Each structure stands twice: as C-alpha cells, then as structure tokens.
Amino acid sequence: MNSFEKPESNNESTVIDSPESKIESMFGKFLKCFKRWGEAGVFVGGILIAGNVIEHKWENDAEYNSYSATVLAGEKLNIKNNQENEIEKLFGDLAIRDIDFGDREAFFERREKIRKEPDVVGFSERGWNNFAKYSFTEKHLVYPRGWVAGEVGEVRFVDEFSKFGDGKHHIGGSVDENMFSKPTMYLYRSREKTEDNYIYVPIKEETINHEFAHANDWETDMDLNILERQELLLQIYGRMTAADSFHRDNDRYHELYIDGSKDGRYHAAREYWADICGEYFSDPKSFLLKHKGDFDLVDTFAKKNDPTFDIFNKDRGAFDSNTGKLKDVWKDK
C-alpha cells in the first residue's frame, strides 16, 4: 500500500504545472477557505465577472430549494436534522457547511447531464500509455459507472520536484478543487532516500484508487442527495472507530490527522474512506476476508450508479481471479 505525507494544513498539497493551473488553483484555494466559513457566495460574487460560473455555482436558489424540499419531504427532514446534529457533535459545524456546499454544487453539475472521463496529461509523453489506458477509465470494468466519468476533470502527472518548493519527499497524489472545472487529480513521481542517493518510486495502483475515492466522497460525489451524504460520513465514522476497522492492522495515513479536534476527526474520516476504497479496488479478495465491514460499505456505495458492478468479475480489466488482484498492466514494457 502506498504512503502519503501529512499536509501541513487541512488541504492536501497542491502541485501547479502551468501558469493557468496556478491561477485556477489559487481561486480554488480561496473558494475552499471562504466556503468553509459560509462566505463563498459573497466572496465569489464580489470578485468574479464570469456570469456563467456565478449562475452555475450560486444563483437559481429557488430551483435548488425546490429540489431540496422534494428530497426532504415528510419525515426525511427530521432524519436530516438528526444526522446533522450527530455530525455537528462529532465533526463541528464546518463539516455541515462543507456537506451542504457539496450537495448544492453537485445539483448544478447534474443539470449538465454530460459525464466525460478525465483528460490525462503528462503520461504518454513518458511512454506510460498502458498505465493511462487502464488507470483513468471505466471502459475496462475496473471501476463502476459514475466513479470516474463526471467526477474528475483532469489527471495530471507531475515529476518536477522543484515545484513543491518545500524540500520534502512527496509521495502519492492529491485531488484539487477548481473554480472553473471539475477537480484535478495530481499524481506525483516520488522518491525515497537511500544511504547514498535517492531512488524514484513509480505511481502505485493504490494511489490512484485512493485519490479517486476523494472525488467520490460525501463532499464531492456528483450523485448523492443531502441525506445520503450525511449517512455516508456517519457510516465511515462507525467503521473507523470499530474494533475490526481497517487501520487496526497497521498504521494508516488517516491517523496522522487525529489530533483531538473535530476538524482533525473530519479529515481523518476522509482519509479513512480513501484508504478503504484503495484496498477495495486494488486487492478485493484479501480486503473482503480481513475487513468485511469496510468491504461491504465500499461495495454498496460503488454500486449506487452501477448495481451490476462486480469487483470479482473475471472480465474486470486485467483481473486475476486466482490472486484477487489486477494483473500487472500498470507498467509499460
């Protein structure tokens, strides 16, 4: 399983690959910051003149409110309030705002009714054609419908360490919110220190699966309603704190966030979800045997848009039914 370096802030480290990406990422960071304090609408409306973006993100309150009223009809409003109270108790009111923001954003995204698979940047130039072919598509049954298409706009490979600017050894990847498009997934060529030098570490399958999970959680998923978002977070917290939880086997990345604060617990839940999704897609046979509760949670969620999806399907990509893993198609010969 790949490892991930703990970010110095609540957001995962962002790598900028071009001036255009730098500008877009800067706005994305401002949006994230102001959104968490409930001021994103005022902020964006005050600094942007891009009318179509404002309409997509912030206007049409009546339309969204009408949709929400349908979702929360009858006793469902009480369910929402009860789940919201539990979330506030565990994760704080900022988590509630993040979930509400994600639900609103997803509502307007669904209006487009176009689900494109992500553009892939920087892989073919390095001869990683097979890697890109099998890693970022739903066509080979590796992922269920709706897991890739419509959830990530671009996957970008970055291998220039000078762009990090902090002298650390970054391992893994990140998913970065964008102002004008769907999220960008960054995958970093990494290095590990040896006695005499550094060795370069290839991008691992588990890393990709981990990052795709961040694009399919209770904040970011395009297809959930507000009740389903709340429920998923609470279910993940239940698994994260269970006696047979996945992290009991060894030290998982999500534990780096647990600092006694509600915000730390919230980010730990996001990383726990990404970890168990990574195991589900990378090594489902072993994952089912060792952590059935976590397996069942991911399996149920993965089938939300694709009820016939079978992680053990013999036709799933280059799946090897004997080992329960994907065959080694990730490396180009």
Buried (B, 14 or more C-beta within 10 A) or exposed (E): BBBBBEBEEBBBBBBBBEEEBEEBBEBBBBBBBBBBEBEBBEBBEEEBEEEEBBEBBBBBEEEBEEBBEEBBEEEBBEBBEEBBEBBBEBBBEBBBBBBBBBBBBBBBBEEEEEBEBBEBBBBEEEEBEBBBBBBBBBEBBBBBBBBBBBBBBBBBBBBEBEEBEEEEBBBBBBBBBBBBEBBBBBBBBBBEEEEEEEEEBEBBBBBBBBBBBBBBBBBBBBBBBBBBBBBBBBBBBEBBEEEEBBBEEEEBBBBBBBEEEBBBBBBBBBBBBBBBBBBBBBBBBBBBEBBEBBBEBBBEBBBBBBEEBBBEEEEBBBBBEEEBBBEEBBEEE
